[in-house]
Amino acid sequence: EAIAARARGNMELEPAPKGGAGDEAMEDPNLVPEGEAVVYEEELLANPYSLKLWLRYLQIKTTAPFAQRRMLYERALKALPGSYKLWNMYLRERRDKIKKKCITDKSYESLNNTYERALVFMHKMPRIWLDYTKVLLTQRLVTRTRHVYDRALRSVPITQHDKIWKQYISFAKQAKVPEMAQRVFRRFMKMDPDMVEDYVDYLLKHEQWNEAATLLAQALNRDSFQSKKGKSKHQLWIELCDICTKHAQDITGLKVEPIVRGALRRFSDDVGRLWTALADYFIRLGHFEKARDIFEEGINTVVTVRDFSMIFDAYTQFEETMISAKMQEEGEDEEDPDGDELNVEGDDLELRLARLQYLLDRRPELLCSVRLRQNPHNVHEWHKRVRIFEEQDAPEKVIKAYAEAVQTVDPLKADGKPHSLWVAFARYYEDADDLDSARDIFTRATGVNYRSVEDLANVWCEQAEMELRHDEFEKAMAVLHKATMVSDKVSRQKDHASLPVQQRVWKSTKLWCMYADLEESLGTLDSTKAVYERMIDLKVVTPQILINYAHMLEEAKFFEDSFRVYEKGVNQFEWPLSKELWLPHLSKFFT
């Protein structure tokens, strides 16, 4: 009887809500302990603070009505209010009991009160707080849920705040109250600044462009910042530039132009996109002249054709849009009956059309400039640039292009034949009947340190041919004589590779052949023989040159000298090269 009276007394620990399903059983007189329960009651009278005893008692009551188990939980918690295990089991069972009820049922408020009682003792346990917030969120109590999260952050040790914040942030996103979510995120950023990307994504979703750009810029300015989502610094910079340029009117806390220019200095693979974005920024602000300056600067600085095409297409589209807007504006003015006002802007449409046409006409020149910035030693592109100016009939630009080409191209790094630039430069002056300037160009060209002897030899030959075209035979002879001059000291050296090309040009067979042909045509027999003999002494002859020399002597009736040339040749060349000399030598001898 004493045990039964004690059990009934403990039932008054917490009044049950009226009208709840199953709560009528609390008033059932059959709650008197029976059978095995009596044994546990007697043990609990002797040791009411044994957690294991209470847990075993609850275990044997697994199939008992919820009213009995609730009574046992209340009695156990009265004796052991600091037991996390008891509170957790009790609250979980209470949650499962009312899960299918309407959220306006009084049982939910009773559960809320039970959580409040539990938190008096379990305020250091984050799991109790988190479960409580889930119950409140099920009831759609947004403000009360936020208050509970704030209380949890004040109560739970800071080492466990990450558990609270993870669920708190998720709640703030789902609550659909942007002002509250932003305040929550700002508090969270003080604890973990590296989670800025989540906040930026939320701001972008809710079109808070200025704050999103500011936070992203601050994150990128920290050298220690590492993206939690695995994004590279390049991706974050591009994202920041896109936000700033596409929402120019909303960005008030940042200087957009320095940001984009900083990205241009850092990343060279997206310069076309960045220049276009910067120009688009000024277009959105209505600064059209500044946008044109940005387009021009971008076109004149990029080094790849892909970036150039991107900027040029955006530039032309911008000009076409400006023309369309002006035409539409003039069409509206024509429909206006009061259109007799003075047009202070003048014929602006003609100016815009001329500007677009000028841009389109400059495209080949600009594209050539891009390729030359990519490789300034590309001889073919320099010739192409000169042809563009020649088609435009711009002599000053042609001369300037040639002068810039010969100064820029390094013969040792040239892609092509660098001497062709000097030759073409001199030919341009020759076509203009300015031979003095052409000779001056050739003189400068002969002093360039070319990669090979043949390049310098071609320059000398071209200069001689120019003199011949203008019947300046003596000057042509003088040019070739100067080109083939060599000291005995240099000719006797065995290693000529270390010498500059100007001291090795005498080894060019092409140069000597032209000199010999010119002497044979314009000079005397003695002067021609001197040239051939000098070639034999310097060992710059070929079997064919010796055959030509011998044939010339034979025509001049110098047969002994002709045979002597063949003898020198067969002694100078080994087999099989000497075969080309033996055959005509023997043929002439027997004949």
Secondary structure as a PSIPRED ss2 file (coil, helix, strand):
# PSIPRED VFORMAT (PSIPRED V4.0)

   1 E C   1.000  0.000  0.000
   2 A H   0.000  1.000  0.000
   3 I H   0.000  1.000  0.000
   4 A H   0.000  1.000  0.000
   5 A H   0.000  1.000  0.000
   6 R H   0.000  1.000  0.000
   7 A H   0.000  1.000  0.000
   8 R H   0.000  1.000  0.000
   9 G H   0.000  1.000  0.000
  10 N H   0.000  1.000  0.000
  11 M H   0.000  1.000  0.000
  12 E H   0.000  1.000  0.000
  13 L H   0.000  1.000  0.000
  14 E C   1.000  0.000  0.000
  15 P C   1.000  0.000  0.000
  16 A C   1.000  0.000  0.000
  17 P C   1.000  0.000  0.000
  18 K C   1.000  0.000  0.000
  19 G C   1.000  0.000  0.000
  20 G C   1.000  0.000  0.000
  21 A C   1.000  0.000  0.000
  22 G C   1.000  0.000  0.000
  23 D H   0.000  1.000  0.000
  24 E H   0.000  1.000  0.000
  25 A H   0.000  1.000  0.000
  26 M H   0.000  1.000  0.000
  27 E H   0.000  1.000  0.000
  28 D C   1.000  0.000  0.000
  29 P H   0.000  1.000  0.000
  30 N H   0.000  1.000  0.000
  31 L H   0.000  1.000  0.000
  32 V C   1.000  0.000  0.000
  33 P C   1.000  0.000  0.000
  34 E C   1.000  0.000  0.000
  35 G C   1.000  0.000  0.000
  36 E H   0.000  1.000  0.000
  37 A H   0.000  1.000  0.000
  38 V H   0.000  1.000  0.000
  39 V H   0.000  1.000  0.000
  40 Y H   0.000  1.000  0.000
  41 E H   0.000  1.000  0.000
  42 E H   0.000  1.000  0.000
  43 E H   0.000  1.000  0.000
  44 L H   0.000  1.000  0.000
  45 L H   0.000  1.000  0.000
  46 A H   0.000  1.000  0.000
  47 N C   1.000  0.000  0.000
  48 P C   1.000  0.000  0.000
  49 Y C   1.000  0.000  0.000
  50 S C   1.000  0.000  0.000
  51 L H   0.000  1.000  0.000
  52 K H   0.000  1.000  0.000
  53 L H   0.000  1.000  0.000
  54 W H   0.000  1.000  0.000
  55 L H   0.000  1.000  0.000
  56 R H   0.000  1.000  0.000
  57 Y H   0.000  1.000  0.000
  58 L H   0.000  1.000  0.000
  59 Q H   0.000  1.000  0.000
  60 I H   0.000  1.000  0.000
  61 K C   1.000  0.000  0.000
  62 T C   1.000  0.000  0.000
  63 T C   1.000  0.000  0.000
  64 A C   1.000  0.000  0.000
  65 P C   1.000  0.000  0.000
  66 F H   0.000  1.000  0.000
  67 A H   0.000  1.000  0.000
  68 Q H   0.000  1.000  0.000
  69 R H   0.000  1.000  0.000
  70 R H   0.000  1.000  0.000
  71 M H   0.000  1.000  0.000
  72 L H   0.000  1.000  0.000
  73 Y H   0.000  1.000  0.000
  74 E H   0.000  1.000  0.000
  75 R H   0.000  1.000  0.000
  76 A H   0.000  1.000  0.000
  77 L H   0.000  1.000  0.000
  78 K H   0.000  1.000  0.000
  79 A H   0.000  1.000  0.000
  80 L C   1.000  0.000  0.000
  81 P C   1.000  0.000  0.000
  82 G C   1.000  0.000  0.000
  83 S C   1.000  0.000  0.000
  84 Y H   0.000  1.000  0.000
  85 K H   0.000  1.000  0.000
  86 L H   0.000  1.000  0.000
  87 W H   0.000  1.000  0.000
  88 N H   0.000  1.000  0.000
  89 M H   0.000  1.000  0.000
  90 Y H   0.000  1.000  0.000
  91 L H   0.000  1.000  0.000
  92 R H   0.000  1.000  0.000
  93 E H   0.000  1.000  0.000
  94 R H   0.000  1.000  0.000
  95 R H   0.000  1.000  0.000
  96 D H   0.000  1.000  0.000
  97 K H   0.000  1.000  0.000
  98 I C   1.000  0.000  0.000
  99 K C   1.000  0.000  0.000
 100 K C   1.000  0.000  0.000
 101 K C   1.000  0.000  0.000
 102 C C   1.000  0.000  0.000
 103 I C   1.000  0.000  0.000
 104 T C   1.000  0.000  0.000
 105 D C   1.000  0.000  0.000
 106 K H   0.000  1.000  0.000
 107 S H   0.000  1.000  0.000
 108 Y H   0.000  1.000  0.000
 109 E H   0.000  1.000  0.000
 110 S H   0.000  1.000  0.000
 111 L H   0.000  1.000  0.000
 112 N H   0.000  1.000  0.000
 113 N H   0.000  1.000  0.000
 114 T H   0.000  1.000  0.000
 115 Y H   0.000  1.000  0.000
 116 E H   0.000  1.000  0.000
 117 R H   0.000  1.000  0.000
 118 A H   0.000  1.000  0.000
 119 L H   0.000  1.000  0.000
 120 V H   0.000  1.000  0.000
 121 F H   0.000  1.000  0.000
 122 M H   0.000  1.000  0.000
 123 H C   1.000  0.000  0.000
 124 K C   1.000  0.000  0.000
 125 M C   1.000  0.000  0.000
 126 P H   0.000  1.000  0.000
 127 R H   0.000  1.000  0.000
 128 I H   0.000  1.000  0.000
 129 W H   0.000  1.000  0.000
 130 L H   0.000  1.000  0.000
 131 D H   0.000  1.000  0.000
 132 Y H   0.000  1.000  0.000
 133 T H   0.000  1.000  0.000
 134 K H   0.000  1.000  0.000
 135 V H   0.000  1.000  0.000
 136 L H   0.000  1.000  0.000
 137 L H   0.000  1.000  0.000
 138 T H   0.000  1.000  0.000
 139 Q C   1.000  0.000  0.000
 140 R C   1.000  0.000  0.000
 141 L C   1.000  0.000  0.000
 142 V H   0.000  1.000  0.000
 143 T H   0.000  1.000  0.000
 144 R H   0.000  1.000  0.000
 145 T H   0.000  1.000  0.000
 146 R H   0.000  1.000  0.000
 147 H H   0.000  1.000  0.000
 148 V H   0.000  1.000  0.000
 149 Y H   0.000  1.000  0.000
 150 D H   0.000  1.000  0.000
 151 R H   0.000  1.000  0.000
 152 A H   0.000  1.000  0.000
 153 L H   0.000  1.000  0.000
 154 R H   0.000  1.000  0.000
 155 S H   0.000  1.000  0.000
 156 V C   1.000  0.000  0.000
 157 P C   1.000  0.000  0.000
 158 I H   0.000  1.000  0.000
 159 T H   0.000  1.000  0.000
 160 Q H   0.000  1.000  0.000
 161 H H   0.000  1.000  0.000
 162 D H   0.000  1.000  0.000
 163 K H   0.000  1.000  0.000
 164 I H   0.000  1.000  0.000
 165 W H   0.000  1.000  0.000
 166 K H   0.000  1.000  0.000
 167 Q H   0.000  1.000  0.000
 168 Y H   0.000  1.000  0.000
 169 I H   0.000  1.000  0.000
 170 S H   0.000  1.000  0.000
 171 F H   0.000  1.000  0.000
 172 A H   0.000  1.000  0.000
 173 K H   0.000  1.000  0.000
 174 Q H   0.000  1.000  0.000
 175 A C   1.000  0.000  0.000
 176 K C   1.000  0.000  0.000
 177 V C   1.000  0.000  0.000
 178 P H   0.000  1.000  0.000
 179 E H   0.000  1.000  0.000
 180 M H   0.000  1.000  0.000
 181 A H   0.000  1.000  0.000
 182 Q H   0.000  1.000  0.000
 183 R H   0.000  1.000  0.000
 184 V H   0.000  1.000  0.000
 185 F H   0.000  1.000  0.000
 186 R H   0.000  1.000  0.000
 187 R H   0.000  1.000  0.000
 188 F H   0.000  1.000  0.000
 189 M H   0.000  1.000  0.000
 190 K H   0.000  1.000  0.000
 191 M H   0.000  1.000  0.000
 192 D C   1.000  0.000  0.000
 193 P H   0.000  1.000  0.000
 194 D H   0.000  1.000  0.000
 195 M H   0.000  1.000  0.000
 196 V H   0.000  1.000  0.000
 197 E H   0.000  1.000  0.000
 198 D H   0.000  1.000  0.000
 199 Y H   0.000  1.000  0.000
 200 V H   0.000  1.000  0.000
 201 D H   0.000  1.000  0.000
 202 Y H   0.000  1.000  0.000
 203 L H   0.000  1.000  0.000
 204 L H   0.000  1.000  0.000
 205 K H   0.000  1.000  0.000
 206 H C   1.000  0.000  0.000
 207 E C   1.000  0.000  0.000
 208 Q C   1.000  0.000  0.000
 209 W H   0.000  1.000  0.000
 210 N H   0.000  1.000  0.000
 211 E H   0.000  1.000  0.000
 212 A H   0.000  1.000  0.000
 213 A H   0.000  1.000  0.000
 214 T H   0.000  1.000  0.000
 215 L H   0.000  1.000  0.000
 216 L H   0.000  1.000  0.000
 217 A H   0.000  1.000  0.000
 218 Q H   0.000  1.000  0.000
 219 A H   0.000  1.000  0.000
 220 L H   0.000  1.000  0.000
 221 N C   1.000  0.000  0.000
 222 R C   1.000  0.000  0.000
 223 D C   1.000  0.000  0.000
 224 S C   1.000  0.000  0.000
 225 F C   1.000  0.000  0.000
 226 Q C   1.000  0.000  0.000
 227 S C   1.000  0.000  0.000
 228 K C   1.000  0.000  0.000
 229 K C   1.000  0.000  0.000
 230 G C   1.000  0.000  0.000
 231 K C   1.000  0.000  0.000
 232 S C   1.000  0.000  0.000
 233 K H   0.000  1.000  0.000
 234 H H   0.000  1.000  0.000
 235 Q H   0.000  1.000  0.000
 236 L H   0.000  1.000  0.000
 237 W H   0.000  1.000  0.000
 238 I H   0.000  1.000  0.000
 239 E H   0.000  1.000  0.000
 240 L H   0.000  1.000  0.000
 241 C H   0.000  1.000  0.000
 242 D H   0.000  1.000  0.000
 243 I H   0.000  1.000  0.000
 244 C H   0.000  1.000  0.000
 245 T H   0.000  1.000  0.000
 246 K H   0.000  1.000  0.000
 247 H C   1.000  0.000  0.000
 248 A C   1.000  0.000  0.000
 249 Q C   1.000  0.000  0.000
 250 D C   1.000  0.000  0.000
 251 I C   1.000  0.000  0.000
 252 T C   1.000  0.000  0.000
 253 G C   1.000  0.000  0.000
 254 L C   1.000  0.000  0.000
 255 K C   1.000  0.000  0.000
 256 V H   0.000  1.000  0.000
 257 E H   0.000  1.000  0.000
 258 P H   0.000  1.000  0.000
 259 I H   0.000  1.000  0.000
 260 V H   0.000  1.000  0.000
 261 R H   0.000  1.000  0.000
 262 G H   0.000  1.000  0.000
 263 A H   0.000  1.000  0.000
 264 L H   0.000  1.000  0.000
 265 R H   0.000  1.000  0.000
 266 R H   0.000  1.000  0.000
 267 F C   1.000  0.000  0.000
 268 S C   1.000  0.000  0.000
 269 D C   1.000  0.000  0.000
 270 D C   1.000  0.000  0.000
 271 V H   0.000  1.000  0.000
 272 G H   0.000  1.000  0.000
 273 R H   0.000  1.000  0.000
 274 L H   0.000  1.000  0.000
 275 W H   0.000  1.000  0.000
 276 T H   0.000  1.000  0.000
 277 A H   0.000  1.000  0.000
 278 L H   0.000  1.000  0.000
 279 A H   0.000  1.000  0.000
 280 D H   0.000  1.000  0.000
 281 Y H   0.000  1.000  0.000
 282 F H   0.000  1.000  0.000
 283 I H   0.000  1.000  0.000
 284 R H   0.000  1.000  0.000
 285 L H   0.000  1.000  0.000
 286 G C   1.000  0.000  0.000
 287 H C   1.000  0.000  0.000
 288 F H   0.000  1.000  0.000
 289 E H   0.000  1.000  0.000
 290 K H   0.000  1.000  0.000
 291 A H   0.000  1.000  0.000
 292 R H   0.000  1.000  0.000
 293 D H   0.000  1.000  0.000
 294 I H   0.000  1.000  0.000
 295 F H   0.000  1.000  0.000
 296 E H   0.000  1.000  0.000
 297 E H   0.000  1.000  0.000
 298 G H   0.000  1.000  0.000
 299 I H   0.000  1.000  0.000
 300 N C   1.000  0.000  0.000
 301 T C   1.000  0.000  0.000
 302 V C   1.000  0.000  0.000
 303 V C   1.000  0.000  0.000
 304 T C   1.000  0.000  0.000
 305 V H   0.000  1.000  0.000
 306 R H   0.000  1.000  0.000
 307 D H   0.000  1.000  0.000
 308 F H   0.000  1.000  0.000
 309 S H   0.000  1.000  0.000
 310 M H   0.000  1.000  0.000
 311 I H   0.000  1.000  0.000
 312 F H   0.000  1.000  0.000
 313 D H   0.000  1.000  0.000
 314 A H   0.000  1.000  0.000
 315 Y H   0.000  1.000  0.000
 316 T H   0.000  1.000  0.000
 317 Q H   0.000  1.000  0.000
 318 F H   0.000  1.000  0.000
 319 E H   0.000  1.000  0.000
 320 E H   0.000  1.000  0.000
 321 T H   0.000  1.000  0.000
 322 M H   0.000  1.000  0.000
 323 I H   0.000  1.000  0.000
 324 S H   0.000  1.000  0.000
 325 A H   0.000  1.000  0.000
 326 K H   0.000  1.000  0.000
 327 M H   0.000  1.000  0.000
 328 Q H   0.000  1.000  0.000
 329 E H   0.000  1.000  0.000
 330 E H   0.000  1.000  0.000
 331 G H   0.000  1.000  0.000
 332 E H   0.000  1.000  0.000
 333 D H   0.000  1.000  0.000
 334 E H   0.000  1.000  0.000
 335 E H   0.000  1.000  0.000
 336 D C   1.000  0.000  0.000
 337 P C   1.000  0.000  0.000
 338 D C   1.000  0.000  0.000
 339 G C   1.000  0.000  0.000
 340 D C   1.000  0.000  0.000
 341 E C   1.000  0.000  0.000
 342 L C   1.000  0.000  0.000
 343 N C   1.000  0.000  0.000
 344 V C   1.000  0.000  0.000
 345 E C   1.000  0.000  0.000
 346 G C   1.000  0.000  0.000
 347 D C   1.000  0.000  0.000
 348 D H   0.000  1.000  0.000
 349 L H   0.000  1.000  0.000
 350 E H   0.000  1.000  0.000
 351 L H   0.000  1.000  0.000
 352 R H   0.000  1.000  0.000
 353 L H   0.000  1.000  0.000
 354 A H   0.000  1.000  0.000
 355 R H   0.000  1.000  0.000
 356 L H   0.000  1.000  0.000
 357 Q H   0.000  1.000  0.000
 358 Y H   0.000  1.000  0.000
 359 L H   0.000  1.000  0.000
 360 L H   0.000  1.000  0.000
 361 D H   0.000  1.000  0.000
 362 R C   1.000  0.000  0.000
 363 R H   0.000  1.000  0.000
 364 P H   0.000  1.000  0.000
 365 E H   0.000  1.000  0.000
 366 L H   0.000  1.000  0.000
 367 L H   0.000  1.000  0.000
 368 C H   0.000  1.000  0.000
 369 S H   0.000  1.000  0.000
 370 V H   0.000  1.000  0.000
 371 R H   0.000  1.000  0.000
 372 L H   0.000  1.000  0.000
 373 R H   0.000  1.000  0.000
 374 Q H   0.000  1.000  0.000
 375 N C   1.000  0.000  0.000
 376 P C   1.000  0.000  0.000
 377 H C   1.000  0.000  0.000
 378 N E   0.000  0.000  1.000
 379 V H   0.000  1.000  0.000
 380 H H   0.000  1.000  0.000
 381 E H   0.000  1.000  0.000
 382 W H   0.000  1.000  0.000
 383 H H   0.000  1.000  0.000
 384 K H   0.000  1.000  0.000
 385 R H   0.000  1.000  0.000
 386 V H   0.000  1.000  0.000
 387 R H   0.000  1.000  0.000
 388 I H   0.000  1.000  0.000
 389 F H   0.000  1.000  0.000
 390 E H   0.000  1.000  0.000
 391 E H   0.000  1.000  0.000
 392 Q C   1.000  0.000  0.000
 393 D C   1.000  0.000  0.000
 394 A C   1.000  0.000  0.000
 395 P H   0.000  1.000  0.000
 396 E H   0.000  1.000  0.000
 397 K H   0.000  1.000  0.000
 398 V H   0.000  1.000  0.000
 399 I H   0.000  1.000  0.000
 400 K H   0.000  1.000  0.000
 401 A H   0.000  1.000  0.000
 402 Y H   0.000  1.000  0.000
 403 A H   0.000  1.000  0.000
 404 E H   0.000  1.000  0.000
 405 A H   0.000  1.000  0.000
 406 V H   0.000  1.000  0.000
 407 Q H   0.000  1.000  0.000
 408 T H   0.000  1.000  0.000
 409 V C   1.000  0.000  0.000
 410 D C   1.000  0.000  0.000
 411 P C   1.000  0.000  0.000
 412 L C   1.000  0.000  0.000
 413 K C   1.000  0.000  0.000
 414 A C   1.000  0.000  0.000
 415 D E   0.000  0.000  1.000
 416 G C   1.000  0.000  0.000
 417 K C   1.000  0.000  0.000
 418 P C   1.000  0.000  0.000
 419 H H   0.000  1.000  0.000
 420 S H   0.000  1.000  0.000
 421 L H   0.000  1.000  0.000
 422 W H   0.000  1.000  0.000
 423 V H   0.000  1.000  0.000
 424 A H   0.000  1.000  0.000
 425 F H   0.000  1.000  0.000
 426 A H   0.000  1.000  0.000
 427 R H   0.000  1.000  0.000
 428 Y H   0.000  1.000  0.000
 429 Y H   0.000  1.000  0.000
 430 E H   0.000  1.000  0.000
 431 D H   0.000  1.000  0.000
 432 A C   1.000  0.000  0.000
 433 D C   1.000  0.000  0.000
 434 D C   1.000  0.000  0.000
 435 L H   0.000  1.000  0.000
 436 D H   0.000  1.000  0.000
 437 S H   0.000  1.000  0.000
 438 A H   0.000  1.000  0.000
 439 R H   0.000  1.000  0.000
 440 D H   0.000  1.000  0.000
 441 I H   0.000  1.000  0.000
 442 F H   0.000  1.000  0.000
 443 T H   0.000  1.000  0.000
 444 R H   0.000  1.000  0.000
 445 A H   0.000  1.000  0.000
 446 T C   1.000  0.000  0.000
 447 G C   1.000  0.000  0.000
 448 V C   1.000  0.000  0.000
 449 N C   1.000  0.000  0.000
 450 Y C   1.000  0.000  0.000
 451 R C   1.000  0.000  0.000
 452 S C   1.000  0.000  0.000
 453 V H   0.000  1.000  0.000
 454 E H   0.000  1.000  0.000
 455 D H   0.000  1.000  0.000
 456 L H   0.000  1.000  0.000
 457 A H   0.000  1.000  0.000
 458 N H   0.000  1.000  0.000
 459 V H   0.000  1.000  0.000
 460 W H   0.000  1.000  0.000
 461 C H   0.000  1.000  0.000
 462 E H   0.000  1.000  0.000
 463 Q H   0.000  1.000  0.000
 464 A H   0.000  1.000  0.000
 465 E H   0.000  1.000  0.000
 466 M H   0.000  1.000  0.000
 467 E H   0.000  1.000  0.000
 468 L H   0.000  1.000  0.000
 469 R H   0.000  1.000  0.000
 470 H C   1.000  0.000  0.000
 471 D C   1.000  0.000  0.000
 472 E C   1.000  0.000  0.000
 473 F H   0.000  1.000  0.000
 474 E H   0.000  1.000  0.000
 475 K H   0.000  1.000  0.000
 476 A H   0.000  1.000  0.000
 477 M H   0.000  1.000  0.000
 478 A H   0.000  1.000  0.000
 479 V H   0.000  1.000  0.000
 480 L H   0.000  1.000  0.000
 481 H H   0.000  1.000  0.000
 482 K H   0.000  1.000  0.000
 483 A H   0.000  1.000  0.000
 484 T C   1.000  0.000  0.000
 485 M C   1.000  0.000  0.000
 486 V C   1.000  0.000  0.000
 487 S C   1.000  0.000  0.000
 488 D H   0.000  1.000  0.000
 489 K H   0.000  1.000  0.000
 490 V H   0.000  1.000  0.000
 491 S H   0.000  1.000  0.000
 492 R H   0.000  1.000  0.000
 493 Q C   1.000  0.000  0.000
 494 K C   1.000  0.000  0.000
 495 D C   1.000  0.000  0.000
 496 H C   1.000  0.000  0.000
 497 A C   1.000  0.000  0.000
 498 S C   1.000  0.000  0.000
 499 L C   1.000  0.000  0.000
 500 P C   1.000  0.000  0.000
 501 V H   0.000  1.000  0.000
 502 Q H   0.000  1.000  0.000
 503 Q H   0.000  1.000  0.000
 504 R C   1.000  0.000  0.000
 505 V H   0.000  1.000  0.000
 506 W H   0.000  1.000  0.000
 507 K H   0.000  1.000  0.000
 508 S C   1.000  0.000  0.000
 509 T H   0.000  1.000  0.000
 510 K H   0.000  1.000  0.000
 511 L H   0.000  1.000  0.000
 512 W H   0.000  1.000  0.000
 513 C H   0.000  1.000  0.000
 514 M H   0.000  1.000  0.000
 515 Y H   0.000  1.000  0.000
 516 A H   0.000  1.000  0.000
 517 D H   0.000  1.000  0.000
 518 L H   0.000  1.000  0.000
 519 E H   0.000  1.000  0.000
 520 E H   0.000  1.000  0.000
 521 S H   0.000  1.000  0.000
 522 L H   0.000  1.000  0.000
 523 G C   1.000  0.000  0.000
 524 T C   1.000  0.000  0.000
 525 L H   0.000  1.000  0.000
 526 D H   0.000  1.000  0.000
 527 S H   0.000  1.000  0.000
 528 T H   0.000  1.000  0.000
 529 K H   0.000  1.000  0.000
 530 A H   0.000  1.000  0.000
 531 V H   0.000  1.000  0.000
 532 Y H   0.000  1.000  0.000
 533 E H   0.000  1.000  0.000
 534 R H   0.000  1.000  0.000
 535 M H   0.000  1.000  0.000
 536 I H   0.000  1.000  0.000
 537 D H   0.000  1.000  0.000
 538 L H   0.000  1.000  0.000
 539 K C   1.000  0.000  0.000
 540 V C   1.000  0.000  0.000
 541 V C   1.000  0.000  0.000
 542 T C   1.000  0.000  0.000
 543 P H   0.000  1.000  0.000
 544 Q H   0.000  1.000  0.000
 545 I H   0.000  1.000  0.000
 546 L H   0.000  1.000  0.000
 547 I H   0.000  1.000  0.000
 548 N H   0.000  1.000  0.000
 549 Y H   0.000  1.000  0.000
 550 A H   0.000  1.000  0.000
 551 H H   0.000  1.000  0.000
 552 M H   0.000  1.000  0.000
 553 L H   0.000  1.000  0.000
 554 E H   0.000  1.000  0.000
 555 E H   0.000  1.000  0.000
 556 A C   1.000  0.000  0.000
 557 K C   1.000  0.000  0.000
 558 F C   1.000  0.000  0.000
 559 F H   0.000  1.000  0.000
 560 E H   0.000  1.000  0.000
 561 D H   0.000  1.000  0.000
 562 S H   0.000  1.000  0.000
 563 F H   0.000  1.000  0.000
 564 R H   0.000  1.000  0.000
 565 V H   0.000  1.000  0.000
 566 Y H   0.000  1.000  0.000
 567 E H   0.000  1.000  0.000
 568 K H   0.000  1.000  0.000
 569 G H   0.000  1.000  0.000
 570 V H   0.000  1.000  0.000
 571 N H   0.000  1.000  0.000
 572 Q H   0.000  1.000  0.000
 573 F C   1.000  0.000  0.000
 574 E C   1.000  0.000  0.000
 575 W C   1.000  0.000  0.000
 576 P C   1.000  0.000  0.000
 577 L C   1.000  0.000  0.000
 578 S C   1.000  0.000  0.000
 579 K H   0.000  1.000  0.000
 580 E H   0.000  1.000  0.000
 581 L H   0.000  1.000  0.000
 582 W H   0.000  1.000  0.000
 583 L H   0.000  1.000  0.000
 584 P H   0.000  1.000  0.000
 585 H H   0.000  1.000  0.000
 586 L H   0.000  1.000  0.000
 587 S H   0.000  1.000  0.000
 588 K H   0.000  1.000  0.000
 589 F H   0.000  1.000  0.000
 590 F H   0.000  1.000  0.000
 591 T C   1.000  0.000  0.000
